[in-house]
Amino acid sequence: MIRYALTRLGLLVLGLAVASVLIFVSLRVLPGDVAQVIAGTQATPEQIAALRASLGLDAPLWTQYADWIGGLLRGDLGTSLLTGTSVSAELIDKARVTVPLSIMSLTIALLIGIPFGVLSALGRRRAAGAALSVAAQALAAVPVVWAGLMLVVVFAVWLGWLPPQGFPRAGWNDPAAAFRALVLPALTIGVIEGAMLLRFVRSATLQAIGQDYVRTAAAKGLTRTRALLSHGLPNVGLSVITVLGLQIAGIIVGAVVIEQLFTLPGVGRMLVTDVASRDLPKVQGELLAVTGFVLVVGFVVDLAHRLIDPRQREAE
């Protein structure tokens, strides 16, 4: 197990190294000039060239990359060219919105996907099971923006239960208002991701029902439901753990869109704003941080799967 963990850790570091190169190169291909943005439209070419030199933007690309990596190794994600603030500090500040949003969305997705996925599989020959399956198929195909707008219309406009947009100025110093501000965005992401998870859990449960050990347990006197709960669900749980990494990645991607829609001051909205302003050091730090988080989640899920499933440990 230790050798496997070290191997996976090495792949994680390699993945981060490749991601850093791709992020750095792709941002340099984008059109636009941050020096032009800072200097303004009235600046002369000489002024823009001088500003580029002072910001280090005229240095060779390999030098800029080496400087960036050197900072990363010291734990420095970079500094914004526009504001001069630390990228790490801003990420921590914006994460106070994005992390709770992601946790709430994941919780909603699990509460929808796991129990209703099992019920849909158990009731596959009944109207309720078929209805759950059809509803999941429909919800999984709904664009996240449209789902968010519909939830705003129902719960904010018609019922007036929740705020339609924004985040309280006091932040988490006013926890009730902050929580209410995240309910609709979390529901938007959680319902869509939950519908996708429901389909996966239904498929995994149906596969478990058809296994010999479940049929044998049923033949010994257990009901089909009890046989599945006692012997089949552990294997379903392993499948759910495997797909959780993809679910979390989907939630992070969804947060970028949803934070724009609900005007939440999170990491996703900050990233979109910084891309538009061509603040390259800030954007590349943000992208690498998000990429690293996704890779770490995959690493943890992989190790958890290995620890829980004895068959994989025996195969070593």
C-alpha positions in Angstrom: 0.0 0.0 0.0 2.8 2.4 0.8 4.5 1.8 -2.5 1.2 2.3 -4.3 0.6 5.6 -2.4 4.1 6.8 -3.3 3.5 6.0 -6.9 0.2 7.9 -6.9 1.9 10.8 -5.2 4.6 10.8 -7.9 1.9 10.9 -10.6 0.2 13.7 -8.7 3.4 15.8 -8.7 3.9 15.0 -12.4 0.4 16.0 -13.2 0.9 19.4 -11.4 4.1 19.9 -13.4 2.4 19.2 -16.7 -0.6 21.4 -15.7 1.7 24.3 -14.8 3.4 24.2 -18.3 0.0 24.0 -20.1 -1.5 26.8 -18.0 1.5 29.1 -18.5 1.8 28.5 -22.3 -2.0 28.7 -23.0 -2.3 32.0 -21.2 0.5 33.5 -23.3 -1.4 32.5 -26.4 -4.5 34.5 -25.5 -4.8 37.9 -27.2 -4.5 41.1 -25.3 -1.8 42.9 -23.3 -2.1 43.5 -19.6 0.3 46.4 -19.9 -2.1 48.0 -22.2 -4.9 47.4 -19.7 -2.9 49.0 -16.9 -1.6 51.9 -18.9 -5.0 52.8 -20.4 -6.1 53.6 -23.9 -4.3 57.0 -23.9 -0.8 55.5 -23.2 1.9 55.8 -25.9 3.7 52.7 -27.2 6.8 53.9 -25.4 4.9 54.1 -22.1 3.5 50.6 -22.6 6.9 49.2 -23.5 8.4 50.8 -20.3 5.6 49.3 -18.2 6.1 45.9 -19.8 9.8 46.1 -18.8 9.0 47.2 -15.3 6.5 44.3 -14.9 9.0 41.7 -16.3 6.7 40.9 -19.2 9.4 41.5 -21.8 11.6 38.7 -20.3 11.9 35.4 -22.2 9.1 33.0 -21.6 11.4 30.4 -20.0 12.6 33.1 -17.5 9.1 34.1 -16.6 8.2 30.4 -16.1 11.2 29.7 -14.0 10.4 32.7 -11.8 6.9 31.5 -11.4 7.9 28.0 -10.5 10.5 29.3 -8.1 7.8 31.3 -6.3 5.5 28.2 -6.2 8.2 26.2 -4.5 8.3 28.8 -1.8 4.5 28.7 -1.5 3.9 31.9 -3.4 1.2 31.7 -6.1 2.2 35.1 -7.4 1.1 38.8 -7.2 -1.6 40.5 -9.1 -0.3 42.9 -11.8 -3.3 45.2 -11.4 -3.8 45.4 -7.7 -0.4 44.2 -6.3 -2.2 41.9 -3.9 -1.1 38.3 -3.1 -2.8 35.7 -5.2 -2.7 33.3 -2.2 -4.4 35.8 0.1 -7.2 36.5 -2.4 -7.7 32.8 -3.0 -8.1 32.2 0.7 -10.6 35.1 1.0 -12.7 34.0 -2.0 -12.6 30.4 -0.9 -14.7 31.4 2.1 -17.6 31.5 -0.4 -16.6 28.8 -2.8 -15.7 26.1 -0.3 -19.0 26.3 1.6 -20.9 26.5 -1.7 -19.1 23.3 -2.9 -19.7 21.5 0.4 -23.4 22.4 0.4 -23.7 21.3 -3.3 -22.0 18.0 -2.7 -24.2 17.3 0.3 -27.4 18.0 -1.7 -26.1 15.8 -4.5 -25.4 12.9 -2.1 -28.7 13.2 -0.4 -30.5 13.1 -3.8 -28.3 10.6 -5.7 -27.7 7.8 -3.2 -31.0 7.1 -1.6 -33.1 7.8 -4.6 -30.7 5.9 -6.9 -31.2 2.8 -4.7 -35.0 3.3 -4.5 -35.1 3.7 -8.3 -33.3 0.4 -8.8 -35.4 -1.5 -6.2 -38.6 -0.1 -7.7 -37.5 -0.5 -11.4 -40.6 -2.5 -12.2 -43.0 -0.1 -10.4 -44.2 3.4 -11.5 -42.3 5.2 -8.7 -39.0 3.7 -9.8 -39.6 4.5 -13.4 -40.6 8.0 -12.6 -37.4 8.6 -10.6 -35.3 7.3 -13.5 -37.1 9.5 -16.0 -36.8 12.6 -13.7 -33.1 11.9 -13.3 -32.6 11.7 -17.0 -34.4 15.0 -17.5 -32.6 16.9 -14.7 -29.2 15.6 -15.8 -29.8 17.2 -19.3 -30.9 20.6 -17.9 -28.3 23.4 -18.4 -27.1 24.7 -15.0 -27.8 28.3 -15.8 -31.4 27.5 -16.8 -31.9 25.5 -13.6 -30.6 28.4 -11.6 -32.9 30.9 -13.2 -35.9 28.6 -12.6 -35.0 28.2 -8.9 -34.7 32.0 -8.6 -38.1 32.5 -10.2 -39.8 30.0 -7.9 -38.0 30.6 -4.5 -37.0 34.2 -4.8 -39.5 35.9 -7.0 -42.8 33.9 -6.5 -42.3 32.7 -2.9 -39.8 35.3 -1.6 -38.1 32.8 0.7 -34.5 33.3 -0.4 -32.4 36.2 -1.9 -32.1 36.0 -5.7 -28.4 37.2 -5.8 -25.5 38.5 -3.9 -23.7 37.8 -0.7 -23.9 39.8 2.6 -21.2 42.5 3.1 -20.6 41.1 6.6 -19.8 37.7 5.1 -19.8 34.9 7.6 -20.0 37.4 10.4 -23.7 37.2 9.6 -23.9 33.4 9.3 -27.7 33.2 8.7 -27.6 35.7 5.9 -24.5 34.1 4.3 -26.1 30.6 4.5 -29.4 31.9 2.9 -27.4 33.5 0.1 -25.8 30.1 -0.8 -28.9 28.0 -0.6 -30.2 28.7 -4.2 -26.7 28.4 -5.8 -26.0 25.1 -3.9 -29.4 23.8 -4.9 -28.7 24.6 -8.5 -25.5 22.7 -8.6 -26.6 19.9 -6.2 -29.8 19.0 -8.0 -28.0 18.7 -11.4 -25.1 16.7 -9.9 -27.5 14.7 -7.8 -29.5 13.6 -10.8 -26.3 12.4 -12.5 -25.2 10.6 -9.4 -28.7 9.0 -9.1 -28.3 7.5 -12.5 -24.9 6.1 -11.6 -26.1 4.7 -8.3 -29.2 3.1 -10.0 -26.9 1.4 -12.5 -24.5 0.2 -9.8 -27.4 -1.1 -7.6 -29.0 -3.0 -10.5 -25.6 -4.6 -11.2 -25.3 -5.6 -7.5 -28.8 -7.0 -7.5 -27.8 -9.4 -10.3 -24.8 -10.7 -8.4 -24.7 -14.3 -7.2 -24.1 -13.4 -3.6 -27.2 -11.3 -3.5 -29.3 -14.0 -5.1 -27.8 -16.6 -2.7 -28.7 -14.4 0.3 -32.3 -14.0 -1.1 -32.5 -17.8 -1.6 -31.6 -18.3 2.1 -34.7 -16.4 3.2 -33.7 -12.7 3.1 -35.9 -10.3 1.2 -34.4 -8.8 -1.9 -34.1 -5.4 -0.2 -32.5 -6.9 2.9 -30.1 -9.0 0.8 -29.1 -5.9 -1.2 -28.6 -3.8 2.0 -26.6 -6.5 3.7 -24.4 -7.7 0.9 -24.8 -5.5 -2.2 -24.5 -1.9 -0.9 -20.8 -2.2 0.2 -20.0 -2.7 -3.5 -22.3 0.1 -4.5 -20.5 2.3 -2.0 -17.1 1.5 -3.6 -18.5 2.5 -7.0 -19.9 5.8 -5.5 -16.5 6.6 -4.0 -14.9 6.1 -7.4 -17.2 8.6 -9.0 -17.0 11.1 -6.2 -13.8 12.6 -7.7 -15.7 13.3 -10.9 -18.6 14.7 -9.0 -16.4 17.1 -7.0 -14.7 18.3 -10.2 -18.1 18.9 -11.8 -19.2 20.9 -8.7 -16.1 23.1 -9.0 -16.7 23.7 -12.7 -20.4 24.4 -12.0 -19.3 26.9 -9.3 -17.5 29.1 -11.9 -20.8 29.5 -13.8 -23.1 29.8 -10.7 -21.0 32.4 -9.0 -21.4 34.6 -12.0 -25.1 34.0 -12.2 -25.7 34.7 -8.5 -23.0 37.4 -8.2 -21.1 35.6 -5.5 -17.6 36.8 -4.6 -16.0 33.4 -4.9 -13.0 31.9 -6.7 -14.9 31.2 -9.9 -16.1 34.8 -10.3 -12.7 36.1 -9.5 -11.1 33.8 -12.1 -13.5 35.0 -14.9 -12.9 38.7 -14.0 -9.1 38.2 -14.0 -9.2 36.4 -17.4 -11.1 39.4 -18.8 -8.5 41.9 -17.4 -5.5 39.7 -18.6 -4.0 39.6 -15.1 -1.8 36.7 -16.1 0.1 36.0 -12.8 -3.1 36.0 -10.9 -5.0 33.8 -13.4 -2.2 31.2 -13.7 -2.0 31.0 -9.9 -5.8 30.5 -9.6 -5.9 27.9 -12.3 -3.0 25.9 -10.8 -4.6 26.1 -7.4 -8.0 24.8 -8.7 -6.2 22.1 -10.8 -4.1 21.0 -7.8 -7.3 20.7 -5.7 -8.9 18.5 -8.3 -5.8 16.3 -8.6 -5.6 16.0 -4.8 -9.2 15.0 -4.5 -8.6 12.3 -7.1 -5.5 11.1 -5.2 -7.5 10.9 -1.9 -10.4 9.1 -3.5 -8.1 6.6 -5.2 -6.3 5.9 -1.9 -9.7 5.6 -0.1 -10.9 3.1 -2.7 -7.7 1.1 -2.3 -8.0 1.0 1.5 -11.7 0.0 1.6 -11.6 -2.6 -1.2 -9.5 -5.6 0.1 -9.4 -7.1 -3.4 -7.2 -4.3 -4.7 -4.8 -4.7 -1.8 -4.6 -8.5 -2.3 -3.7 -7.9 -6.0 -0.5 -6.1 -5.0 
